[in-house]
Amino acid sequence: MRHFGHIAPEERQRLFHQEPSVFTADSPARVLATALGATLYSPATRPRLADDIVKQAERGVVSMVLCLEDSIDDAEVTGAEENLVRQFADLAGRADAGELPLLFVRVRFPEQIPDLVRRLGPSVRLLSGFVMPKFTEERGMPFLEALAGAETASGRRLFAMPVLESPELLYRESRVETLEGISRAVDKYRDRVLALRLGVTDFCSSYGLRRAPDMTAYDVQVVASVIADVVNMLGRADGTGFTVTGPVWEYFRVQERMFKPQLRRSPFLEGQAEELREALIEHAMDGLLREIALDQANGLQGKTCIHPSHVLPVHALSVVSHEEFSDAQDILRPERGGGGVLRSAYTNKMNEVKPHRAWAERTLLRAEVFGVANEDIGFVELLAAGLPE
């Protein structure tokens, strides 16, 4: 699979200075963690789940979570598990399935992990791992132990994606202790923890809050402080950190707004895409685009998504610009190993080799999986090109 693989090769050549690379479910973990992009959630109860997965793959989705937890009623769990097993068997037997996304199952209890792996049988080859809810050291270790056991039993590499969403993590008096415990747990299973996911909706619920469509998670200060502390302790670039993904965006259509739209007109006018701008505003995408930009500025990669329309904006804003790529390459040139300061090739900024090295390394990894835009291509062109005709 590859990002933007659903668009025509000649269009990719027009858009990209360096096209996104091909990767598979067996690629190195560091590649997959970056390549997750917009991870689309779907209830495991959907009767045509296999068809949905194939359709979303054809539209550019590269990672999906099939949910047995909060998205379904408690009474539906048994039926959802049975449906999941049937749908995996359907996918495994289809010759027309094409390249499937990375597939993860969000479970409720540790015991579901070995049980589902056993019931999936040969179709477990389509499974990339499990999402583990309300993760703390105490609650999370049984999930990780169950994953390790299921991996051994099945012979299939399986990844964990813990969700950080518990009240203990939110409350100030218990936050540091909780983060330290989470750090111990995920470090013990470092090779199998693909990414840490943030459950911002659960954070908000602890205070009876819900952000409006013209607000981002970073405007809700009690939530922003948790994101900052999670990145501070678990997202460091010194080799001890993990990929931390952006929180879910809940909206896909807005009836009325209080504040002015947040998308400047000029990039859309230059790209002759004013209608695209209006459509994005109508569907609350201006708020989503702003939150994606803030996710990236605060050290998060990718995003949890609950609607297919959110996928392309996440991926378009994940493409490395030609200017970023140029800076990263200059910083990482072998002859710059001793450090120093140099003017950027775009002559608009200072590149300081040692402080900017970690940024440059992350940028080149993102360039590998999302590609590098041509010099005259911005996110508007990437958005427009990726939309279904």
N, C-alpha and C positions, 0 to 999 in steps of 0.2 A: 504494500500500500504506500501511498505518498500523499502529502497535502497538495491540494489543488489538482489531484490526479483526475478529477471528474471533468476538467475543462480540456478543450482540444489542445494537442501538442503545439500547433502553430500559435495559439493564443498564449500558452505558457512562454513560448520563446519571446513574444512581444513584451510580456510583463516582467520577465525575470532576467537579471544579470547572471544569477546562478540559480538553477531550478531546484526545488525541494528534492531531496534524495529519497530513494526507495528504502523502506524498512519493513520488517516483518515482526510477528509476535515473538520471534526468537532473537531479535536484535539485542544488543547490550542494554542493560537497565538504564544507564545514563541517557541513552538515545530515546528509549521509550518514555522515560519520565518527562523529557522535554517535548516529545512528540504527542503526548496525550491531547494537548490543545483543548478544544471545547468538548468536555465529556458529557454526552447526552444521557440523561436519566429516563428510564421508561418503566412503568409498573410491570411486574412479571405476570400480571393477570391478563395482559392483552391477548385476545384469542388468535390474532394473526401476527404474533411477535416475530416469527421467522421472516415473514414478508416485510415487516417494518424494518428489521435490521438490514436486510438486503437493500431496501429502498433508501435508507439513510446513508448506507455506504456509497451508493451511487450518487448521492448529493454531497459527498465530501466529508462525512462523519468518519473519524478514525478511532474513536473510543466511546463505548457505551457502558452504562451501568443498568443492570436489570434488577429492579428493586423488590425485595421481599419485606422491607421494613416500613418506614413511615408513609410511603405512597399508597399502601393498601390497608384495608380494614383487618383488624386482628382475626376476624372469622374467615378471612380469605387465604390465610397462609398456606394451609394444606393444599388447597386447589391451585394456588400459585406455584407451589413447588412442583406439583404434577405437570402443570402446564409448561413450566420451564424445562423439565426433562423432555417432554414431547417435542417442544420447539427446537431444542438443541439437536435431537435426533433427526428432525426434519431438515435442519440446516446442514447437518453432516452428510445427509444423503442426497443433497441437491447438486446437480452438475452445473446449474446456472447461477450458483450463489456468488461467484466472483470473489474478489478480495473482501473479506469480512473485517469489520472493525475489531479492535481489541475489546474483548467482552469480559466484564466483571459482574459478579453477583453481590448485591448488598444483602447481607444476612442479618438476622436478629440475634441469634444465639450461636456460640461456638460449635455446638453439636451439629448444626446444620451443615457445616463445612465438610466434614468427612462423609456425612450421609449423602449430600448432593453429589460429591465427587464419585462416590460408589454408584449412585443411581444413574449418573450420566454415562457411565460405561465408556465405550470408545469415543463418544462425542465430547469427552472431556478435553480432547485435543483442541477444541475451539475456545476453551476457557483460559483467560489470562490471570484470573485471580479473584479476590474477594474484597469488598468494601466493608469495613468494621465500624459500626456505629458507636457513638458516645464513648470514645476511647479515652481511657485513663490507664495507668499502670495496672491497677487492680483488676479492672474489667477487661483490659486489652490483652494481657498475657495469655489467658485461655484461648482467645481467638488466634493469636500468633502460634501457640503450641498446636492447636488444631490444624492450622494451615500447614505447619511443618510435617505433621503426621500424614495429612492427606496428600501432600506432595510426594512423600516417600512411597505411600501406598500406590499412587497412580503413575509414578514415574514422569509426571508432567511438571515443568517449572510453573509455580504459582506465586503471584505477587499479592502483597497486602497493601491496601490503601485505607489507613485509619482515618476516621472522621473526628476532628477535634470540635466538640460541640457541647460538652458537659458543663453544668453550672459551676462545678469546682474550678474549671478553667476560667470562667468568666468572673467569679467573685474575687475581689482584690486580696482578701485575707488568705485565700487558698491557692492563688494562681501560681506563684513561684514553686511551691511544693508540688503542685499537680504537673507543671511543666517539667520539673526535674524527674518526676516519676515516668512521664511519657518518654522523656529522653532516654532513660535507662532501658525501657521496654523496646523502643524501636532500634536503639543501638545494638541490642543483643541480637536482633534479627535484621540487621542493616542490609544484608544482601537480598532480602525479600520484601523490604518496604520500598515500594515504587514511588509513592508520593503521600503527603499528608494533605487531607482535604479539610476545609474550614466550613463548619455548620453555622453560618451566621443567622439563619432563620431561628434556630434554637437559642442562640445567644439573645436575640431580640425578644423571644417569647418569655424569657426569664424576667423581663421588665415590662411586659405588655406592650412592646414596641413593634412597629412595622414601618420600614422606610418607604416613603412615597416614590413614585416613578421619576420625579425630578430631583431625588436625593440619591446619594451613593452610600455604601457601607461606611465610607470614611467621614461622612457628615454626621453619623451617629457615634458620638464620641466614646460611649461605653464599649461599642463594638470595635471602633478604630484602635482603642488602647489594647484590646486583646490581640488583634492582628499584629500590631507592632511588637508585642511581647513574644508571640509565637515565632515571628521571623527572627527576632533578636536571639532567641535561645535555640531554635530548631532549623533556621534557614541560613546559617552562616556559610560563607564561601571559603572557609579554611579547610574543607575536607570533612568536617564533622556534621555539616548540615544536610538537610533533605530538601527535595522539591516541595514547595507549599503551593497549593492551587488556589485560585481566586474563588470567592463565594458566589452562590447562585444569584441570578437576576430573575426576579419573580414576574416581571411584567412583559406582555407581548401586544397589548393594545391599550391606549389611553383615551378615555372619553373627554376628559377635561384636565387642563394643567393650570397651575398657579404661576409658575415662573416661565420666563422666556426660554425658547429652545436653546440648547447648548452647542449646536453645530454651526460653525461659521459658514457663511454663504460662499466665500471666495474659492475654497478648494473644489466645491461642486460646480461653480460657474466655469472655472478653468477646465474642468473635465466634462463640461456640458452635461451635467447630471443633476440638475435642479429637481427633477421629478424624483430621483432617488433620495435626495435630501428630505423632501416632503414626506415620502413614504417612511423613512427612518424616524422622523419626528412623530408621525401619526402612530407608529407602533412602539413608541417609547424607547427607540434605539439610541436616541441622543444621550439619554441617561446611561444606557448600557455602555456606549462607546467611551463616555467619560470615566465610568467605573473601571473598564478594562485598562485605560491609560493609567489610572491611579493604582490598580493592581500591580502593573509592571513597575511603576515608580517606587512601589513599596516592597518589591522583592518577590512578588507572586508570579507564577507561571500558569497559563491555561485557566480554565474556569469550569465550574459546574453549571450545566445548562438543563433547563426543563422544557425548552421549546426549540424545535429545529431551526427557527429563524434566528436564533442567537449564535449559531455555530459559525456562520461565515464572518460576522463582525470580529469574533475572537480570533479566527485564523488570519483575517486580513491585517489586523493590528499586530499579529505575531511575526509577520514577515519582516525581515531585517531590511532597513533602508540602505541604499547604496552608500550614503554618508556614514552610517553606523559601521557598515562592513569595512569601508576604507579606514576609518579610525581604528577598528579592532585589529586589522591586518598590520597597520603601522606600529601599533603598540607591541604586538607580539613578534615582530621581526627578530631573528636570532641576534643580530648585531645590537639590538636594544636591551640585551639581557642585563646590562649594568645599570639600567635606569636612565634618568634624564627627562627633559621636557622637550617637546617638539610641537610645532604648529601643525594643525590638521591640514590634510590635503585640500579641504574645502576653505581653508584660511579663515575660519570663523570661530575657532576655539583652541584651547590648550589641551594637549594630550600629555599627561604625566605618566610615564611608563609604569612605575611600580604601583602607585595607588589605583591605576585604571586596569591593571592586568587581569584581575578576577572578572571584572565587567567584560573585558575583551574576550576572555575564554568562554564565558557564558553566551556572549553574542555570537561567536563563531559556531557554537553548538546549535544555537537557535537557527542560524543561517543554514546549517546542514539539513535540518528537518523541515524548516518553513521556507527556505530559499531567500534570495537577496533580490530585491526589486531593481529593475533598471533605473538609471539615473533620473529619468523623467516620469517615473511611475510612483504614484502615491496610493494611500489606502482607498481613495474613491475609485480609482481604476480597478483595484483588486476586488473591492466589493461588487462593483458593477459586473466584472467579468465572471465572478463566481455565482451570480444569481441564476436560477433556472430560467430557461427561455419560455 
